[in-house]
Amino acid sequence: MGISHTQTGTISTDPRSDARSVVSASLRIAGGKATVKEKNMAKGTTTIDVGADGVALITIINPPVNSLSFDVLYSLKESYDQALRRDDVKAIVVTGAKGKFSGGFDISAFGGVQTGKVDQPKPGYISIDVLTDTVEAARKPSVAAIDGLALGGGLEVAMACHARISTPTAQLGLPELQLGIIPGFGGTQRLPRLVGISKALEMMLTSKPVKGTEAHGLGLVDSLVSPNELVSSARRWALDMVEGKRPWVASLYKTDKLDSFGEAREIFKFGRAQVRRQAPNLQHPLVCIDVVETGIISGPRAGLWKEFESFQELVRSDTCKSLVHIFFAQRGTTKVPAVTDLGLKPRRVNKVAVIGGGLMGSGIATALVLSNYPVILKEINEKFLQAGLDRVKANLQSRVKKGKMTQEKFEKTFSLLKGALDYESFRDVDMVIEAVIENVSLKQQIFADLEKYCPPHCILASNTSTIDLNLVGSKTRSHDRIIGAHFFSPAHIMPLLEIVRTNKTSPQVIVDLLDVGKKIRKTPVVVGNCTGFAVNRMFFPYTQAALLLVEHGTDLYLIDKAVTKFGMPMGPFRLVDLVGFGVGVATAMQFIENFPERTYKSMVIPLMQEDKRAGETTRKGFYLYDDKRKARPDPEVKKYIEKARSISGVSVDPKLAKLSEKDIIEMIFLPVVNEACRVFAEGIAVKAADLDISSVMGMGFPPYRGGIMFWADSLGSKYIYTRLEEWSKTFGGFFKPCAFLAERAAAGAPLSAPVEQAKSRM
Ligand SMILES: C[C@H](O)CC(=O)SCCNC(=O)CCNC(=O)[C@H](O)C(C)(C)COP(=O)(O)OP(=O)(O)OC[C@H]1O[C@@H](n2cnc3c(N)ncnc32)[C@H](O)[C@@H]1OP(=O)(O)O
């Protein structure tokens, strides 16, 4: 540890030795008050304010979520050193500015840690020197005053304090595992000692926070108070500790919540089995269990060291890099150049109309009422309308059954929905989402009617998954307010919303829909107008490649197995069964029409359809289904494949009949990468990261591989190009690498680098 003098002459212990050139948070003491002053663009800080009661209030300040950057952490240590040194300080309260305790360690610093570009403190400095040996071991008590959120490192700071006071609605959790790491500031040791091993493992392995009220019941929080009483209650609590009226607890050494060794062993065994079953490709959940176990067996200090070493290793893993990429990519989807940077404010959407009460329309209506939007559901007759209303009711009731909604809330939510058979009630709606069948002339008629009945500001959205929006709006003069709102089925559950803009859609309308998307808790991705938009364009080669392989001799069940092992929720054949052959064929027709040069025409599905196989709904598709929807392979399918082969004149290729899992994955996913490159090059997606999110949330691509483009870059453009080129020579145009891929490969450039002069369609 280096010792240096700050510019004001205060002695500070600096763990970074010479690393102070980046920032210096120096302490200025003025009349009993001390503030930490930022210099040289410090990334956040803490302030310390000593009151007449002898309580030092340390406030974490780093908007928007008070994340713990290294600057904040060093400043926290300096504030603590000051509070512990000063005679007028008896106790300490730690809190976060503007109603947020802390969102945890600064995730944007991970990149610097991974590349070694950031000077890191000496090993164990934050978790042992600062939180354990300074905060927890202090001779003055600390109380954490928690509002808003205490996540990851934020909760770890709070757990190092001797008590925690929280608001009932604050969110407390250790969500590090969702980033491919484990808690690194003592969380793996303190949480089990505060809430018990089982609950602590559950909280870490699921990454789900608990609310203040639950945290109180668990013993993670000592008292609940309203936000305006928070700091005063925490001060009083801290002084009570000084006077011996309240227990002064060091969480690290608590044992009353710990199970016996025998019981603990069982919990770890159960946890490991669950992780292996649910996340077979991930190592870090198992590492988390190992670290907790070390603390239980060898004591918490040994646990802290093991935590530190494991954290350092995991933070550099591909899984962590991929998940951190997904974290920022997800937040980046709402930053659309020349749209969200124009200073436009979203207009208030008070009332929405949904046209069509089928599966999609009712799902969309459900998502809207769940976020308190009054909705009109329009159908063409009483029977269909009732069926649509019933579907929404069933969606909501299923939440009641699962304990996610009270009966009272159900009634209130359902009352937001009104049925309609004509457009009279559309005169005061702010947004319409059309969700009828994929029929161009029907949609054209609907949009012409909407123009007549809806107010001129009303957003006119279509949920079409493939049809060109210019065509949909061709009988109107409202092109600037026509937009695509492509939901994924089931619409009230799936997280992605593809927002499709034409070259005439106004930025204001896009901003409005982005806002609605956020309010209904979707991740919106703004894409350009084309057949299939981003997600379906990427999905198409996925099933096509699978059919090509099967016709050339690869075992279909082996394909599904390899793809599931890779991390997709299901293989391409199980997916086609789920979606239904009817929908699959209709979508395929759109692609054959628009991209004939790269469509692989297989007869397997049409032949199966002739035999009344249509997928899961008929209990027969590529699999056979029992009453519980459990799928089992069907040897009969072979005969359709053989027939399809003879029709198309394809013969079994001995190499493809014996493909390794690695080759299966590449032959299925490299064509998807190829299509993603086209979508990117055409400007349909503005950023490669948007395709990563689209693939993760729309296709189920494993987030721990970072999304389709991020994963592709881990293989390299040259490698992908060479493989596709080689296959295209044998199997034709379906595999032919696109010009963008060829260019990137020739330049040795990553696929996700921005397209400078992309011919934007937007
Ligand atoms: C050593 C330690 O154990 C390691 C750690 O602590 S790792 C970090 C653990 N913490 C987390 O995983 C929490 C991550 N953050 C979240 O889950 C959510 O952002 C949240 C619940 C805090 C807030 O959600 P919400 O209100 O919807 O806002 P959201 O859009 O997500 O975030 C707001 C901004 O804060 C940023 N942000 C959130 N948490 C951050 C963090 N921990 N570090 C850096 N930036 C963060 C987001 O990137 C976003 O930035 P932008 O406005 O430039 O896009």
The ligand as a MOL file (V3000), in Angstrom:
LIG
                    3D

  0  0  0     0  0            999 V3000
M  V30 BEGIN CTAB
M  V30 COUNTS 54 56 0 0 0
M  V30 BEGIN ATOM
M  V30 1 C -17.7900 -6.5450 -6.5420 0
M  V30 2 C -19.2720 -6.5460 -6.6960 0
M  V30 3 O -19.8000 -7.6490 -6.0200 0
M  V30 4 C -19.6130 -6.5930 -8.1490 0
M  V30 5 C -20.8460 -5.8210 -8.4710 0
M  V30 6 O -21.4020 -5.0760 -7.6870 0
M  V30 7 S -21.3860 -5.9940 -10.0680 0
M  V30 8 C -22.7670 -4.9500 -10.1720 0
M  V30 9 C -23.9770 -5.5300 -9.4970 0
M  V30 10 N -25.1070 -4.6940 -9.7890 0
M  V30 11 C -25.9520 -4.9940 -10.7620 0
M  V30 12 O -25.8430 -6.0120 -11.4270 0
M  V30 13 C -27.0470 -4.0070 -10.9970 0
M  V30 14 C -27.0780 -3.6470 -12.4540 0
M  V30 15 N -28.0780 -2.6420 -12.7350 0
M  V30 16 C -29.3790 -2.9270 -12.8060 0
M  V30 17 O -29.8360 -4.0310 -12.6080 0
M  V30 18 C -30.2900 -1.8000 -13.1850 0
M  V30 19 O -29.5380 -0.8890 -13.9550 0
M  V30 20 C -30.8770 -1.0400 -11.9650 0
M  V30 21 C -31.8700 -1.9660 -11.2750 0
M  V30 22 C -29.7880 -0.6130 -11.0430 0
M  V30 23 C -31.6110 0.2250 -12.4660 0
M  V30 24 O -32.5530 -0.1250 -13.4320 0
M  V30 25 P -33.3180 1.0120 -14.2720 0
M  V30 26 O -33.8890 1.9940 -13.3540 0
M  V30 27 O -34.2440 0.2720 -15.1990 0
M  V30 28 O -32.2290 1.7730 -15.1050 0
M  V30 29 P -31.1840 1.2320 -16.1730 0
M  V30 30 O -31.5390 1.7860 -17.4980 0
M  V30 31 O -30.9970 -0.2340 -16.0570 0
M  V30 32 O -29.8530 1.9140 -15.6400 0
M  V30 33 C -29.7020 3.3240 -15.6370 0
M  V30 34 C -28.2940 3.6530 -16.0480 0
M  V30 35 O -27.4210 3.2230 -15.0090 0
M  V30 36 C -26.3950 2.4030 -15.5430 0
M  V30 37 N -26.0590 1.3990 -14.5190 0
M  V30 38 C -26.8960 0.6690 -13.7830 0
M  V30 39 N -26.2080 -0.0830 -12.9090 0
M  V30 40 C -24.9120 0.1800 -13.1110 0
M  V30 41 C -23.7090 -0.2690 -12.5240 0
M  V30 42 N -23.7130 -1.1560 -11.5200 0
M  V30 43 N -22.5510 0.2200 -13.0000 0
M  V30 44 C -22.5330 1.1260 -13.9820 0
M  V30 45 N -23.6290 1.5990 -14.5710 0
M  V30 46 C -24.8080 1.1340 -14.1420 0
M  V30 47 C -27.0120 1.7700 -16.7720 0
M  V30 48 O -26.0250 1.3480 -17.6810 0
M  V30 49 C -27.8360 2.9110 -17.3110 0
M  V30 50 O -26.9560 3.7750 -18.0060 0
M  V30 51 P -27.4830 4.6130 -19.2800 0
M  V30 52 O -28.5810 5.4930 -18.7660 0
M  V30 53 O -26.2780 5.3240 -19.7450 0
M  V30 54 O -27.9760 3.5930 -20.2530 0
M  V30 END ATOM
M  V30 BEGIN BOND
M  V30 1 1 1 2
M  V30 2 1 2 3
M  V30 3 1 2 4
M  V30 4 1 4 5
M  V30 5 2 5 6
M  V30 6 1 5 7
M  V30 7 1 7 8
M  V30 8 1 8 9
M  V30 9 1 9 10
M  V30 10 1 10 11
M  V30 11 2 11 12
M  V30 12 1 11 13
M  V30 13 1 13 14
M  V30 14 1 14 15
M  V30 15 1 15 16
M  V30 16 2 16 17
M  V30 17 1 16 18
M  V30 18 1 18 19
M  V30 19 1 18 20
M  V30 20 1 20 21
M  V30 21 1 20 22
M  V30 22 1 20 23
M  V30 23 1 23 24
M  V30 24 1 24 25
M  V30 25 2 25 26
M  V30 26 1 25 27
M  V30 27 1 25 28
M  V30 28 1 28 29
M  V30 29 2 29 30
M  V30 30 1 29 31
M  V30 31 1 29 32
M  V30 32 1 32 33
M  V30 33 1 33 34
M  V30 34 1 34 35
M  V30 35 1 34 49
M  V30 36 1 35 36
M  V30 37 1 36 37
M  V30 38 1 36 47
M  V30 39 1 37 38
M  V30 40 1 37 46
M  V30 41 2 38 39
M  V30 42 1 39 40
M  V30 43 1 40 41
M  V30 44 2 40 46
M  V30 45 1 41 42
M  V30 46 2 41 43
M  V30 47 1 43 44
M  V30 48 2 44 45
M  V30 49 1 45 46
M  V30 50 1 47 48
M  V30 51 1 47 49
M  V30 52 1 49 50
M  V30 53 1 50 51
M  V30 54 2 51 52
M  V30 55 1 51 53
M  V30 56 1 51 54
M  V30 END BOND
M  V30 END CTAB
M  END
